[in-house]
Amino acid sequence: MIEKNKIPLSPGATIGILGGGQLGRMSALAAARLGFRCHIFTPENDSPASQVASKTTVGNYDDQEALRSFASESDVITYEFENIPLETALFLEQLAPLYPNPTILAISQHRGSEKQFAIDHGIEVAPYEVITNYAELETAINKLKTPS
């Protein structure tokens, strides 16, 4: 794992963003106003974020060669949403500082894990049930009532 740099990024640094959607676009615009460049990694040509970023790499999230090149041109890496493959984050974490870390990404990819994480940290959540089949759905409706 790369040792995390505790010094804030200086203006002119490049922030690598995994994902090229609207959140990536808004992040890139905000970063530019603060003097940072953004390098977008996205599987989509002409993504919303790539339209405003300093640089874009178009590639699949499992393309290690493209990811390695992306990381080498980024001072720090983040992701715009939780649907980035965990394997991609784990790979990139070895090459550049990555925030939030892959453990947080894994939690955010499962709504039940998110709820449990919040509960474990003293955050109240609405009543819920994790549903994996129809029988569990019926049980949850009987327990939680509707609308739920």
N, C-alpha and C positions, 0 to 999 in steps of 0.2 A: 504494500500500500504506500502511496505517496505521502510523505509527511506534510501535514497541512500547514500552509503558510498563514501565520496569524497577523501579518501586516496587511492592512487594507490595500486594495488595488489602487494603483495610481491612474489618473486620467490617461487615456491612450492605450490602456491595457485592452486585451481582447477577451470578451466573455463568449464562450461557446454555449450555444443553446440547442439542446436536442428537441426537435419538433419545430415545425414551421407554420403552425396555425396562428389564430388571432391572439392568443396569450403570448406567444413568441414575438409577434409583431409589436404588441404593446410594450413588452419588456425591452425589445430592441430600440424602440422610439424613446423610452424613458432613459435607457442607458446612454444613448447618443446625446441627450440633453445634458448628461453628467460628464460627457467627454470620453465615453468608452466606445469601443468598436464591438460589434457582435458578429459572430460567425455562426450561421445556422446550419445544422445537420438535419436533413429531411429527406424522406423518400419521394417527395412530390416536387415536380417541376413547377416553378412559378408559384410557390406557396406564399401566403400572406406575409409571413415574416421575412422571407427572402427578398421581397419587394423593397424593404427598408433597411436591410442589413448591409454591413460592409462586405461580407463574403458569404457564400452559400456552398455547401457541399451536398450534392444530391446522391444519396446512396441508401442501401438497405441497412437496417439496424443490426444485421448480422454480418455485415461486410467489414471484417477486421482491418483490412488494409485501408479502406476509406476512413474508418473510425480512428485508426492510428494517425493518419495524416491530419484529420480534424483536431485531435488532441494536441498534436505537435504545434498547431497554430493557435491554440487557445491557452490563455493564462489561467483560466478557471472554467469549469463546465457546470451547467445546470440543465434542468429539463423544464419544459413548459407545461407538461401534464403527466399524469400518472400512467399513461399507457405505453411508456417506453419499456421495452423488454428488460427485465431485471439482469439478464446476462450481459446486455449492452452496458448497463451502469457498472456492473462488477468488472468488466473488461476495462472501461475507461478510467475507473478509480485507480487502476494500476499505472496509468499514464499521466494523469493530471489531477489537480485538486477538483473534487466533485462534490457539489452541495445541492440539495441535501444528500446525505449518504444513502447507499443502496438499501440499508435496513428500513429507512423511512419510506423509500419507494415501494418496497415490498409490502409494508403495512398499508400504504395508500391504494394498493391494487386490490384489496379485499375489504369490502365494506364492513364485514363482521370484525376483522382485525382493527379497522379504524375505530369502530365503536369501543372495542375492548381497550385499545390504547388510550382513548379518551377517559374511559372509566378508571383505568389503572393510574391515571394522572390527575384524578380528582375532578374531572369535568363531567357534569351531568349530561346525560343524553336521554332522548325520548325513549320510551319502552320500545323494544324491538325483538325480533326473533330471526335467527338465520334459517333460511329456507333452502333446502336442497331437493325436495321432492313434493309431490302433491299432498301426501299425507301430512307432512310438516306444515304445509300451507293451511290446511284445514284446522290443525291444532293451533297454529298461531292466530288465525282469525277468531277462534273460540276464546283464546286467552286474551288477545289484545282488543277484540271487538273491531267494528268498522266505524268510520273509515280508518284504514291502517295501511 
